[in-house]
Amino acid sequence: MRRIVVLGGGPAGLAVAFRRNENPAPGDDVLVLEEGPRAGGSLRTLREEGLVLEAGSHTLRETPAAARLLADLGLEDQVLPVDPKAPRWIVRGGKAHAIVPGPAGLLTTALSVGGKARLLREPFIPARPPERDDESVHDFFTRRFGPEAARDLAEPFAVGVWADDPRTLSTRSAFPALWEAEAKSGSVLKDFLAGRREGPAARTVGLAGGLGTVADRLVERSQRAGVRIELNAEVAAIEGPFDPSASDSVWKVQIADGTVYPADTLVSTLDARLLASLLGTRLPRSAARLSEVDAVRLAVVLVAFRPERPDGAPRGFGALFPRGEGFRTLGMLYASSLFPSRTPEGVAVVSAFLGGPLDPALPDRGEDELLALVESEVRRLHPAVGPRVYGRVLRWPNAFPRLPVGHHVTLDLLQRDLDGLNAGQERPCLVVTGSWRDGLGLGDRFTRADEIAASL
């Protein structure tokens, strides 16, 4: 009998439990402990007033692991691909400028002629020296693409993905593909163009019923197969690891109500700080640095309008705002444009994201104030968007991890700690994942879940 306890019932935790339980060994027991009242984490969909609204993750990059998961959950018929040509909009000088995917995006009017010329010189810029082991997003893009492209293109996109300060955010940890592209090809653009020749990029998709459907189906299928999912089960303490020959379990996990669960393998999807507080002495090399990994606080503001005319609705993927443009919104997603089939006719839905380290107190403002702020900023870009017919504010106190320059050192130290704990064992006794370690996107989370389940 092998008792596997998964700490955290978010996307990765649920996927690990589902995959591990597909082919269980006789007597295997899989338990998921979720501290909140619902499982799913960032997979949360609201269905209100005829609207399908994402309160957390809005889209999914369809990696092979994600595509398999959707198929195995019977959700293939719900997949809604995002138009790959949908433009992103960058606001510069008070006007929205389109950035289309692919090489044509380099010709955007968001950059001056001089800014474009400097960007196109990127293949001729020398690669970083070997001793430079990390760099902030701001410094990386300034060095490779020039100050204008860094300020008006790269930094807004980085804020749109991580909601963090580009001047402290690690390129190596937050955007590993870009960091590796320079190392591999000496140029980000050269590597990008070579990759396009190798095949199309993964699709970006949503679901007709919202991405919360993935969490619902994972819970349903896993519980039906024997996985136990305990809600309101905040982990209070972890004892171990014990010698299996001298104890009835490797770990003992105690939750807030005093219940103790024995475990032979722990799979942690917890945030870095909580992991450090629970396992500090068992992670002697990495615990101190893990305890310093902060989180981004966000408010997600969902608004719907009834446009005065058909061309009054926002079109494209969404909008991003360089600093200095007078917008407090970090970014907007045009949900009704991305997924028109799940939006009532004549309604435009926008999701706006507020807060982060650049505006940390904003999520604490009252709901009416935040709705009024977002409504006014949507109207600045889309004057004919019409009256607001719906509004909702959701707050995420630990939305995303903050990955400072040098975060890779923390991860290297953690790996050394894990290697020591798991040495000499046929199956690992401790596995750690999380967006602070294995990537922020849902596609990355499901890919890592497959790998973990196979290792158990």
N, C-alpha and C positions, 0 to 999 in steps of 0.2 A: 504494500500500500504506500502510495506517495501522496502527501498532502501539500497541495500548491495553494498558497494564499496570495492573491493579487491585491495590492494596496492601491486603491483608487479605481473608481468605476467610470472613468472618462473613455474617450474613443479607443485609446491604446489598451487600457485595462480590459474593457469589454471584448475587444478583438482578440487579445491574448487568450482569454478564458474560452471564447468561442472556438478558436482554432485548436487550442490544446485539447479540448474536450471532443473534437471530431473523432479522434482515434485513441481513446484512453486505454491505458493498461488496466488490467483487472485490479479493482480496488482503489484506483486513483480517485482523489477527491479534489475538486477545484472550488475555491471560495473567493468571492470578490467582496472586499470591504470598502464601502463608499460612505464618506463622512456626511454627505448631504442627504436631502430627502428624495432626490431623484438621481438616477444613473444617466450617464451620457456626457457630462461635462459640457464642452463647447458645442456639442450636438444638441441644440435646443431650438425647436420651431414653435412659434405661436400661430394659432389658427383662430382669428378673431375678425368679426364683421365681414366675413367672406374673403379675408386676406390670408395668404400664407406668408409668414414673416419669420426671417431667421434672426434669432436673438444672439446667436454666437457665430460659428463658422457659416459663411454664406455660400462658398463654392468648394469644390473638391477637384484637385488635380488627379486625373485618372491614371495613376501608376498601375502597372500590372497587378500588384497586390490589391489595390483598391478596386480594380475592375473585377477580379476574382471574387472579392468579398461581396460586391453588389450582386454578382451572379448567384453566388451561393446562398445569399439571403433572399433570392427571388425578387430583386428590385430592378432588374434590367429594363422592364417596361416602364419604369418611372424616370429613367435617366433623361435629363434635359441638357443637351450640349449648349454651351455658351458660344455665340458666334465668334470664331477666332479672329475675325476682322473688326470686331467691335472696338472703337477707339477709346483710349483713356484720354482724359482731358487734364491739361496742366494750366492752372490759372497764372498768368503773367501779365503785369501791367493792367490788371483788372479785367482781362479778357481770357476766355477759355481757348486753349490751343490744342488741337488733336494730336495725339501720339498713336499712330497705328502700329500694330505688331509687325515685326520683321524689319528688314533693312530700310524700308521706306520711312520708318519712324525716325531715322536719322535726319530726315529733311524737314522736320517739324518747324513750324513758325514760332514755337516757344523759344527758340534760340536765335540770336543774331547771326549775321553772316560770319562774323569773326568767331562766334562760339561754335558754329558748325564746322568751320575750317579747323579749329583746334581739336574738336572731337574726332574728325576724320584723320587726324595725324596720329591717333592712338597706336596704330600698328607700328609706328616708327619710334615710339617712346621706349627707351631701354627698360627691360624687365627689372623688377626689384632685386636688390642684392641678396645673396643667400642668407645673410645674417638677420635680415628683417623677417621676423617670424609672425608678425601681425600688424594691423593698421586699422585705424578707424575708417568707417565708410566715407566720411568727409575727406580724409587725407588720401584714401585709395583713389577715389574718383577724381579728386583734384589733380593728383599726379598723373593718372592715366588719361583723363578726358578734358582736363582744364577746369578752371574755377567756375565758369558760367554753367557748363553742363553739370558739374557737381551740385551747384546751388539750385538750379532751376529744373533739373531732371532727376538726378540720382537721389538727392536728399529727400525730395517729396515721395519718391517711390519707396525708399527705405522706411520713412515714417509711415507710409500706407501699409507696409507689411508688418513691421515690428512695433509701431507707435513709440519709437524710442528716439533719442537724440543722436543724429548721425555723427556728431563729433566725439561720442564715446562708444558707439556701437561697433563691435568687432566685425570686420569684413570676413575674416577667416572662419568665424563661428556662425555668423548670421547669414552669410552668402558664400558658402564654401565652393560652390560651382565657379563663381567669379575668381576667387582666390586661386583655385586650382587651374583655371583657364590660363591665367598669366604664367603660372609655373610651367604648364605643359607646352603652351604655344608661344610664350613671350608676349602675347597680345590677347586681350579679351575679344576684340572684334574678329581676329583671325580664327580663334577657337570657336566663336559663335558661328561663323560662316562655314567652318569645317563640319560642325555639328549638324547644320541644316542639310548638308549633303548626305549625312548618314541616315536621315529619316525624319518624319514629322515629330513635333513635340507632342507630349501627352495632352489629351483633351482636358479642358476645364468644364465641369458639369455641375448641375444641381439635380434635385429630385422634385417630381411633381408635388409630392406631399411635404417637401422640405427635408433637410438633412437630418432632422430629428427622427425621421423614419428609420434611419440606419440604427440609431441607438435603441429605438423601440423593438426593432426586429432582432438585434443582437441579444437583448434581454430575453425576449420571448423564446427564441430558438435555444439559447444557452440554458435557460431554466427548464425548458422541456427536456433537454438532454441530461439534466442532473446537476448543472452548475448552481451553486448557491450564491445569491447576491443579497448581501445585508446592507440595508440603507440606514442612515443616521448612525453609522458605525465609525466614529472618529477614533483613530489610533492614538492611544495615550502612551503606550510603552512597548518596547520590544526587548525581550531577553534572548540571549544566545550570541553566537552559535554554540550549541552544546555538542559534545562528542556523541554521535549516534549510537555507539556501542554502550554508552553509559546513561543514556537518556531516552525517553520515549519519543522525542522530537528534536529537531535541530534548532527550532525557534519557538518562542511563545509570544504571541501577539495579544496584547490587552487593549480593549477598546474602552471608551469613556465610561460605559456603564459597569465596568468591572469584568465583563466576560473575557475569558482567555481562550484563544484558538491556537492549537499546536500546528506547526508547519514544518515541512521538510525543505521546501523551497519558497522563498519570498520573491515576488516580482513587484518591484516598486515603480509606480508611475507618479509618485509624489513630487511636489516642487522641491528644489534643491535645499532650501532652508529647513523645511520640515524633515527631509531625509537626514540632514546633518544633526538636527536636534534629537532624533530618535536613535540614530546609530553612531553618534559622534565617536566614541572610543573604539568602535569596530572599523572606523574609517580614519585611521590616524594620519594619513598623508593629506587627505582631501577635505576633511570635515570643516576645518577653519575657513577654507576658501568657499566651500559650498554654502556655509552660513551667511556669506556676504552676497550671494546671488539674489538681487532684488527683483521685484515684479512691477509691471506696468498696471496702473489703475485706469480703467476706461469707463466711460458711459457710452452706451449704444442707443442712439435716438432713432426710432422708427417713425416715419411720417408718410402720410398718403395725401395726395391732392387730387382735385378734379380739374384738369386743365381747361382753360377757356377755349382753346382750339387745339386740333390734333398736333400741331407743331410746337405746342407749349410744353409738352412733356419732355423730361430729360432723356437723351438718347446716348447709347454707348455703354461702356463698362462702368465708368464712374469718374470722379474728379479728385485731383490732388492739389495741394496748396503750398507753394514754397513760402518759407518764412518771409515776412515783410509785405505780404499781399493784403493784410488786414482781415484775414479769416481766422477764426479760432477753431474751426472744424479741421481735424487732421486729414480726413478724407471722406468721400461719399461714394457709395455704391448705388447704381441706378437699377434697383432690383426688378422693377417692372419692365425695363428694357432688356435686362439679361434673360428674364423668364416671363415673356408676355403671356404664355398660355396659362399661367397660374394667377394672373392678375385680372380682376374684373374690367370689362371694357370701359374706357373713359376714366380710368384711375391710374395715377402715377405714384409709385412707391420709391422712397429714397431711404437708405440707411446711412446715418452719419456717425462718426466716431470722434469722441472728445476726450481730452485729458492727456495722459502720458506725462513724462518728466518735463516736457516743454510747457505744460499748462496743468500742473498737478492738482490744483484746488478746484478746477472746473467741474469734475464729476460730482462734487459735493453740493453743487447748487441745486435749488429746487426744481421739480419736474417742469413746472410752468415756465420757469426762466430758460431752461435748456431747450424746451420745445420752441419757445419764441426765438431763441438764438438761431437754432437750426433752420426754422422757417424763414427767417430774414436772410440767411446766407444762401439758402436754396433760391429765394426770389432774386437775389443779386445776380445769379447766373441765369435764371429762367423766369423772367418777369411775368410771363403768361401761364405760369404753372397752375393758377386758379386757387380757389379756397382750400384750406387744409380741412380734410374730413376725418383724419385719424392721427393720433399721436401717442407714443409710448416710450418711456425711458427705462432702460435696464442698466444696472451697474455691475461691473466685473472688477472686484478688488484685486484679483490676481490674474489679469487677462493674459499677459505674455511675460515670459522671463526677460530680464535685461542681461544682455551678453556683452560685458565690457571687453575692451582690448586686453588680450591675454587670457581670455576664457579657456582657450585650448589647454593651457597649463593645468587649470582645475580639472578638466576632463582627463588629461593624462594621469594626474595623481589619483583620480577616482579609479581609473582602469587598473592601476597598480594595486590599489586596495582590493578591488574585486578579484584580481588574479590571485592575491594572497589568500583570500577567503575561500575561493573555489578550487585551489590547488589540490590535486590528488583525488578529486571527486569525479565520478562518472557523469553526474548531472550537477549543474551549479546549485549552490544553496542560496545565492543572492544574485538577482538580475535587476539592473536599474535602467529605466528608460524615462523619457520626459522630453518636452519640447526644448528644454534647456540643454539637452544632450543630443537628441536624434533628429531635430528639425521641427519646424512649426507647423508645416502643412499637414492636412489630414492624410494625403497620399503617403507622406513620409511616416506618419504614425502607424498606418496600416502595414506598410512595408516592414517596419521594425517589429510590429506585432507578429507577423509571420515568422520572422527569424527567431524571435524569442520562443514562440510556441514550439518550433522545431527543435530547439536546444533543450527543451524540458522533457 
